[in-house]
Amino acid sequence: MTQPAAIHTITLRCTQRLSASGRQRRSLATDPSGLCGHQLAKQRDREKDSDFAKILIGKAVGFQTAQGINHSPSQLYELLARDCISVRRAAAPAYLCSLLLRSLPAIGRDISSGIEAGLKRALEAKQSSSAS
């Protein structure tokens, strides 16, 4: 008696997503994770953009000087030029650096008028009273 040939079943996983027009689309999963090609490309983009914190704030000196703040947008520009980060992802840090640079003159006035030293003393007094 002969044995029947082994039957191999191939399971094709499909992913569902919406197109730009709102229609539902199905794509074959191209990866063991179950993601289709479009979703894999998006995931790779997210991973590519994932962690630039060390690059952007590494030499920022706590964002307390104009040179320190300027370091971050210059690094951001390099990342954009090398196509390592998306324009959309770079927009928020660029805007925040702009706000930080605008606040530096006010910080300088606070320091020169002694407001900062008074605030530090008040905070230290508050911390010492809450500790005891």
TAJO-V739140 format. One record per pair of residues at least 4 apart in sequence whose ideal C-beta (glycine too) atoms are under 7 Angstrom apart, sorted by the first residue. I is the first residue (numbers start at 1). GAP is how many residues later the second one is. D is the distance in whole Angstrom. If there is no record, write none. Layout:
[[I/GAP/D] [I/GAP/D]]
This chain:
[[12/16/6] [13/16/4] [13/21/5] [14/12/5] [14/13/7] [14/14/6] [14/15/7] [15/12/5] [15/14/6] [15/19/7] [15/20/6] [15/21/4] [15/24/6] [16/8/6] [16/10/6] [17/8/6] [17/21/7] [18/4/6] [18/5/7] [18/6/6] [19/4/5] [19/6/5] [27/9/4] [27/10/7] [27/11/7] [28/8/7] [29/5/5] [29/6/6] [29/7/6] [30/6/6] [30/7/5] [30/10/7] [31/4/5] [31/9/6] [35/4/4] [35/5/5] [35/8/7] [36/4/7] [37/4/6] [38/4/7] [39/4/6] [40/4/6] [41/4/7] [42/4/7] [43/4/6] [44/4/6] [45/4/6] [46/4/6] [48/36/7] [49/36/5] [49/37/6] [49/40/5] [52/4/5] [52/27/6] [52/33/6] [53/4/6] [54/4/5] [55/20/5] [55/24/7] [56/16/5] [56/19/5] [56/20/6] [56/37/6] [57/15/6] [59/12/5] [60/8/5] [60/9/7] [60/11/5] [60/12/5] [61/4/5] [61/7/3] [62/6/7] [63/5/6] [63/6/5] [63/37/5] [64/4/6] [65/4/7] [66/4/6] [66/35/6] [66/38/6] [67/4/7] [69/28/6] [69/31/5] [69/32/5] [70/4/6] [71/4/6] [72/4/6] [72/21/7] [72/25/5] [73/4/6] [73/21/6] [73/24/5] [74/4/7] [75/4/6] [76/4/6] [76/14/5] [76/17/6] [76/18/6] [77/4/6] [78/4/6] [79/5/5] [79/6/4] [79/11/7] [80/5/6] [80/7/7] [80/10/6] [85/4/5] [85/5/5] [86/4/7] [87/4/7] [90/4/6] [91/4/6] [92/4/6] [93/4/6] [94/4/7] [95/4/7] [96/4/6] [97/4/6] [98/4/7] [99/4/7] [103/4/6] [104/4/6] [105/4/7] [106/4/7] [107/4/6] [108/4/6] [109/4/6] [110/5/4] [110/6/5] [111/5/5] [114/4/6] [115/4/6] [116/4/6] [117/4/7] [118/4/6] [119/4/6] [120/4/6] [121/4/6] [122/4/6] [123/4/6] [124/4/6] [125/4/6] [126/4/6] [127/4/6] [128/4/7]]
